[in-house]
Amino acid sequence: MKVVGRTDERATARFRREVRALGKVDHPSLVKIFTSSFDAEPCFFTMELVEGATLADVCDTLHDRGSTASAVDLAAWHDALGSA
C-alpha cells in the first residue's frame, strides 16, 4: 500500500492522476490497481502482489557486475533478474 499525505497538493493531484490512469489499463507488464481512495487522509491505493526479485535486488546485481544504466540491454536485464 502506498500512502500520500495531503501536505503537498501538487503531489496529491499527480498521485490521483497516476492511480486513475493505471487503474484503466490492463497489461501484463503493469501491476493492477484494485482500489483507491482520495476522500480521506491518507490517500491510498492497493495493487496486485508481484512475486519475485525486487527492483532493488536486480539493480544491486547489475551494479555488482559493473553495469551502468546506459549499458544494460535486455539480455543483461533478464540475466540479472534471474540471478537476483
C-alpha positions as CSV (number, residue, x, y, z in Angstrom):
1,M,0.0,0.0,0.0
2,K,1.3,3.4,-0.9
3,V,0.3,6.4,1.3
4,V,0.5,10.0,0.4
5,G,-0.4,12.8,2.8
6,R,-2.2,16.0,1.7
7,T,0.5,18.4,2.6
8,D,1.6,18.8,-1.0
9,E,-1.4,19.4,-3.2
10,R,0.6,19.1,-6.4
11,A,1.9,15.7,-5.4
12,T,-1.6,14.6,-4.4
13,A,-3.0,15.7,-7.7
14,R,-0.3,13.8,-9.6
15,F,-0.8,10.7,-7.4
16,R,-4.6,10.8,-8.3
17,R,-3.9,11.1,-12.0
18,E,-1.3,8.2,-12.0
19,V,-3.5,5.9,-9.9
20,R,-6.6,6.6,-12.1
21,A,-4.6,6.1,-15.3
22,L,-3.1,2.8,-14.1
23,G,-6.5,1.7,-12.9
24,K,-7.8,1.9,-16.5
25,V,-5.2,-0.2,-18.2
26,D,-4.7,-4.0,-18.3
27,H,-1.3,-5.1,-19.5
28,P,0.9,-8.0,-18.4
29,S,3.9,-5.6,-17.8
30,L,1.9,-3.3,-15.4
31,V,0.6,-4.1,-12.0
32,K,-3.1,-4.0,-11.5
33,I,-4.7,-1.4,-9.2
34,F,-7.5,-2.9,-7.2
35,T,-8.9,0.0,-5.2
36,S,-8.0,3.6,-4.2
37,S,-9.4,6.4,-2.0
38,F,-8.8,10.1,-2.1
39,D,-11.7,11.1,0.1
40,A,-10.0,10.8,3.5
41,E,-6.4,11.2,4.7
42,P,-4.3,9.4,4.0
43,C,-4.9,8.8,0.3
44,F,-4.1,5.2,-0.7
45,F,-4.2,2.6,-3.4
46,T,-3.9,-1.2,-3.3
47,M,-2.3,-3.2,-6.1
48,E,-1.6,-6.8,-7.0
49,L,1.3,-8.5,-5.4
50,V,4.0,-9.5,-7.9
51,E,6.2,-12.3,-6.7
52,G,9.9,-12.4,-7.5
53,A,13.0,-10.3,-7.1
54,T,12.7,-6.7,-6.0
55,L,13.9,-3.9,-8.3
56,A,16.5,-3.1,-5.7
57,D,17.9,-6.6,-5.9
58,V,18.1,-6.6,-9.7
59,C,19.8,-3.2,-9.6
60,D,22.3,-4.4,-7.0
61,T,23.1,-7.4,-9.1
62,L,23.7,-5.2,-12.2
63,H,25.8,-2.8,-10.1
64,D,27.9,-5.6,-8.7
65,R,28.6,-6.7,-12.3
66,G,29.8,-3.2,-13.2
67,S,26.9,-2.4,-15.4
68,T,25.8,1.2,-15.9
69,A,22.2,2.2,-16.7
70,S,23.2,3.1,-20.3
71,A,24.9,-0.3,-20.8
72,V,22.1,-2.6,-19.7
73,D,20.4,-4.3,-22.6
74,L,17.5,-6.7,-22.4
75,A,19.7,-9.8,-22.2
76,A,21.7,-8.3,-19.3
77,W,18.4,-7.3,-17.6
78,H,17.0,-10.8,-17.9
79,D,20.2,-12.4,-16.6
80,A,20.3,-10.1,-13.6
81,L,16.6,-10.7,-12.9
82,G,17.3,-14.5,-13.0
83,S,20.3,-14.1,-10.6
84,A,18.7,-11.7,-8.1
